[in-house]
Amino acid sequence: MKSLISVSRGNTFNTFFDKENIELAERLGGAIWNESNHRMTAAEVAEQIADCENYVTLWSSPRLDAQILKNAPRLKLLTHLGGTVVPFVSDEMWERGIKVISANDYFAESVAEGTLAYILCALRDIPKYSRELKVEKKWRPEPWYTAGLMGKKIGIVSYGTIARKLVRILAQFQVSLFVYDIKPLPAEDVEKYGLKAASLEQIFEECDIISLHTPLFDATYHMIDTPLLSRIKDGALFVNTSRGGVVNQRSLEAELAKGRFRAVLDVFEEEPPKEDCALYWLDNVMMIPHMAGPTIDMRTYITRSLLLEAAGYVDLGKPLTHEITRKQAATMSKS
């Protein structure tokens, strides 16, 4: 299996392709590398992909469009080292029968882990108490208060790959799980985890913790707006690790300014937020710079696993474990 690896050189490259993974790509059949520090253009990819069976992409790689495809007669597979494949696939690619694999499942596992970490940090006020002790040398005040997960009502908004992995983790905490999705919930998950199908209104009115996992499309832009945010009950926790554009940030800022509930935000409508963003001055908001997942240490593992899977398919005809079908791609975030 010969691969065109479009990932540009630099610090990001090194987190995916360590010495072992570089040697693996060569050993599996050879590789054409992007030796530059800049994003390859579609023309550059088209010029170099002729002998390749596998096209390896990352966040800044060109879409596998008609221009590239007409110069890629041997291409069988697109291997994306990120999550969503929407920016990299095309109708022409699907029609050619080229398969796609991505790190989406690995990413989902890590985002679910990160979401749990954010929830626990917020419930126990870990950033606050750590800052007070380290910076202000202030021991916990009396009376002090923290909260835990046990027995909480948790609302999951959209039941995709990340949400399913999060539910599996949360079920260990004896919580009540309410889920909103446009499709019926899988019967096996309802039985195994006690999921309760709920409307958005019910989740925002009743749940102690609301975790947002909705992909960003035109149809979901600002899906969460004042009518829902105003329903969040006092003392609740709102967590967004999906995409900033799913929430009307101005509306969220206005509701949070009332001090009724708290939020953990890993994503924002504009990243990074502008210096005058109201969220910076709200004590009831924990802000993280889009870091829910995957953790950096997973990147070399993901790369190695996907390269081996790609070679198994291209060279030996083995089934793909992390395939993204055209139907699945249609449900992914556009960015």
C-alpha positions in Angstrom: 0.0 0.0 0.0 1.5 3.3 -1.1 0.2 6.4 0.7 0.2 10.1 0.0 0.5 11.7 3.4 -0.7 15.3 3.1 0.1 16.3 6.7 2.4 19.3 6.7 5.6 19.2 8.7 5.8 20.9 12.1 4.7 20.3 15.7 1.4 18.9 14.7 3.0 16.4 12.3 5.3 15.1 15.1 2.3 14.4 17.4 0.9 12.0 14.7 4.0 10.7 13.0 6.8 9.8 15.4 9.8 7.8 14.2 7.9 4.6 14.6 5.0 5.7 12.5 7.2 7.2 9.8 9.0 3.8 9.5 5.6 2.0 9.6 4.3 4.0 6.6 7.4 3.3 4.6 7.4 -0.4 5.6 3.7 -0.9 4.6 4.5 0.0 1.0 6.1 3.4 1.0 4.8 7.0 1.3 4.9 10.3 -0.5 5.3 13.0 2.2 4.3 16.6 2.4 7.8 17.9 3.2 6.7 21.5 3.5 5.3 23.5 6.4 2.3 24.6 4.5 -1.0 23.1 3.5 -0.9 21.1 0.3 -3.0 22.5 -2.5 -5.4 20.3 -4.5 -3.0 20.7 -7.5 -0.1 19.5 -5.4 -2.0 16.5 -4.3 -3.1 15.7 -7.8 0.4 15.9 -9.0 1.8 13.4 -6.5 -1.1 10.9 -5.9 -1.0 8.9 -9.2 0.7 5.8 -7.8 -1.0 5.8 -4.4 -3.8 3.6 -3.1 -4.2 5.5 0.2 -4.7 9.3 0.8 -3.9 10.3 4.3 -5.5 13.6 5.5 -5.6 15.8 8.5 -7.5 19.0 9.3 -6.0 21.3 6.6 -5.8 18.7 3.8 -7.5 19.3 0.4 -10.8 17.7 -0.3 -10.7 14.6 -2.4 -12.5 16.2 -5.3 -12.7 15.6 -9.1 -9.4 17.4 -9.8 -7.5 15.0 -7.6 -9.5 11.9 -8.5 -8.8 12.1 -12.2 -5.1 11.8 -11.4 -5.6 9.0 -8.8 -6.4 5.8 -10.8 -5.2 3.5 -8.1 -6.8 5.2 -5.1 -8.9 2.9 -2.9 -9.0 4.6 0.4 -9.1 7.9 2.2 -7.6 7.7 5.7 -8.5 10.7 7.8 -6.5 11.2 11.1 -9.2 13.5 12.5 -12.9 13.0 13.4 -15.4 14.4 10.9 -14.7 13.7 7.3 -17.1 16.2 5.8 -14.5 18.7 4.6 -12.5 15.9 2.8 -15.0 13.8 0.9 -17.0 14.6 -2.3 -19.8 13.1 -4.3 -17.3 12.1 -7.0 -15.3 10.2 -4.4 -18.3 8.3 -3.1 -19.4 7.5 -6.7 -15.9 6.1 -7.5 -16.4 3.6 -4.6 -13.5 4.9 -2.6 -13.7 3.9 1.0 -13.2 6.2 4.0 -11.8 5.5 7.5 -11.3 8.1 10.2 -10.3 8.5 13.9 -13.9 9.5 14.7 -14.4 6.5 17.1 -11.1 7.2 18.9 -11.9 10.9 19.1 -15.4 10.1 20.5 -13.9 8.0 23.3 -11.6 10.8 24.3 -14.3 13.5 24.1 -16.6 11.4 26.3 -13.7 11.1 28.8 -13.1 14.8 28.6 -16.8 15.6 29.1 -16.8 13.5 32.3 -13.7 15.3 33.5 -15.4 18.7 32.9 -18.6 17.6 34.7 -16.7 16.4 37.8 -14.4 19.4 37.9 -17.4 21.7 37.8 -19.5 19.8 40.3 -16.6 19.8 42.8 -15.5 23.3 41.9 -12.0 22.1 41.5 -10.6 25.1 39.6 -12.0 27.5 42.2 -10.6 25.7 45.3 -7.3 25.0 43.6 -6.9 28.6 42.7 -7.9 29.9 46.1 -5.4 27.6 47.8 -2.4 28.1 45.5 -2.8 31.8 44.6 -4.6 33.2 47.7 -3.3 30.6 50.2 -6.9 30.4 51.3 -8.1 27.1 53.0 -11.6 26.0 52.2 -14.2 28.4 53.8 -16.9 27.3 56.2 -19.4 26.4 55.1 -18.2 25.0 51.8 -20.2 23.0 49.3 -19.4 20.6 46.5 -21.6 18.2 44.5 -21.3 14.8 42.9 -22.8 12.7 40.1 -24.6 10.1 42.1 -28.4 10.2 41.6 -28.4 13.2 39.2 -30.7 13.6 36.3 -28.5 14.0 33.2 -29.8 15.2 29.9 -28.0 14.2 26.7 -28.7 16.3 23.6 -28.2 14.2 20.5 -27.3 10.5 20.6 -24.3 10.1 18.3 -21.0 8.3 18.8 -19.7 10.5 21.6 -23.0 10.5 23.5 -23.2 6.7 23.4 -19.7 6.4 24.8 -20.5 9.0 27.5 -23.7 7.2 28.5 -21.7 4.0 29.0 -19.4 5.8 31.4 -22.2 7.8 33.2 -24.2 4.6 33.8 -21.7 3.6 36.5 -22.8 6.5 38.6 -26.4 5.5 39.2 -27.7 8.5 37.3 -31.0 8.9 35.4 -30.3 9.4 31.8 -32.7 11.5 29.6 -31.8 11.6 25.9 -33.1 13.8 23.0 -32.5 12.7 19.4 -34.3 13.1 16.1 -34.2 9.3 15.7 -35.5 6.6 18.0 -33.1 5.5 20.6 -31.5 2.0 20.1 -33.6 -0.5 22.0 -30.5 -2.3 23.4 -29.2 0.9 24.9 -32.6 1.8 26.4 -32.6 -1.6 28.1 -29.0 -1.7 29.1 -28.6 1.9 30.4 -32.2 2.8 31.3 -32.3 5.6 28.8 -35.5 7.7 28.7 -36.4 9.5 25.5 -37.2 13.1 26.2 -38.0 16.4 24.4 -35.5 19.2 24.5 -37.9 21.2 26.7 -38.1 18.4 29.2 -34.3 18.0 29.3 -33.7 21.8 29.8 -36.5 22.0 32.5 -35.8 18.9 34.5 -32.2 17.8 34.3 -29.4 18.7 36.8 -26.7 18.4 34.1 -27.2 19.0 30.3 -24.5 17.8 28.0 -24.7 18.9 24.4 -23.4 16.6 21.6 -25.2 17.9 18.5 -23.2 18.2 15.2 -23.2 21.5 13.5 -25.2 21.8 10.2 -27.2 24.6 8.8 -30.2 23.0 10.4 -28.7 22.9 13.9 -27.1 26.4 13.9 -28.4 28.2 17.1 -30.6 25.2 17.8 -30.1 26.1 21.5 -31.4 29.6 22.0 -33.2 31.7 24.6 -36.5 29.7 24.7 -34.5 26.6 25.8 -31.8 28.3 27.9 -34.3 30.2 29.9 -35.8 26.9 31.0 -32.6 25.6 32.6 -33.4 25.1 36.3 -31.6 27.0 39.1 -28.3 25.2 40.1 -28.1 23.1 36.9 -24.9 22.6 34.9 -24.8 23.1 31.1 -21.9 21.5 29.2 -21.0 22.0 25.6 -18.3 19.9 24.0 -19.9 19.8 20.5 -19.7 22.9 18.4 -20.1 26.6 19.5 -22.5 27.4 16.7 -25.1 25.0 17.9 -25.8 27.5 20.8 -26.7 31.2 20.4 -23.8 32.5 22.4 -25.3 35.9 23.0 -28.4 34.2 24.5 -26.2 31.9 26.6 -24.2 34.9 27.9 -27.4 36.7 28.9 -28.9 33.7 30.7 -25.6 32.9 32.5 -25.3 36.5 33.6 -28.4 36.0 35.7 -26.4 33.5 37.9 -29.0 30.8 38.0 -26.9 28.0 36.6 -23.4 27.2 35.6 -21.7 26.2 32.4 -18.6 24.4 31.1 -17.8 25.5 27.6 -15.1 23.8 25.5 -16.3 25.3 22.2 -17.4 28.8 21.2 -19.0 30.6 18.2 -15.8 32.3 17.5 -12.5 30.6 18.5 -10.7 32.0 20.3 -13.4 34.3 21.8 -12.7 38.0 21.4 -11.2 39.9 24.3 -14.5 41.6 25.1 -16.5 38.3 25.2 -18.8 38.5 28.3 -18.0 34.9 29.3 -14.6 35.9 30.6 -16.1 37.9 33.4 -18.8 35.4 34.5 -17.8 33.5 37.6 -20.3 30.7 36.9 -18.5 29.7 33.6 -15.6 27.4 33.1 -13.9 28.0 29.8 -11.6 25.5 28.0 -9.9 26.3 24.7 -11.5 23.4 22.6 -9.5 20.6 24.2 -12.1 18.0 25.0 -10.4 15.4 22.9 -8.6 13.6 21.7 -5.7 13.9 24.1 -2.4 14.5 22.4 -0.9 11.3 23.6 -3.5 9.4 21.6 -2.4 10.7 18.2 0.5 8.4 17.5 -1.6 5.4 18.6 -4.5 6.5 16.3 -2.1 7.0 13.4 -0.5 3.6 13.8 -3.9 1.8 14.2 -5.4 3.5 11.1 -2.3 2.8 8.9 -2.4 -0.8 9.8 -6.1 -1.0 9.1 -5.6 0.8 5.8 -2.9 -1.7 4.7 -5.1 -4.6 5.8 -7.9 -3.4 3.5 -5.8 -2.3 0.5 -3.3 -5.2 0.5 -5.3 -8.1 2.0 -8.9 -7.2 1.5 -9.7 -7.2 5.2 -12.9 -5.5 6.4 -12.6 -2.0 7.7 -13.2 -1.4 11.4 -13.4 2.4 11.4 -15.2 2.9 8.1 -17.3 6.0 7.6 -20.0 5.4 5.1 -21.7 8.1 2.9 -24.7 7.9 5.2 -22.7 8.3 8.3 -20.7 11.2 6.9 -24.0 13.0 6.2 -24.6 13.1 10.0 -21.2 14.6 10.9 -20.3 18.2 11.7 -19.2 20.2 8.7 -16.1 21.3 10.6 
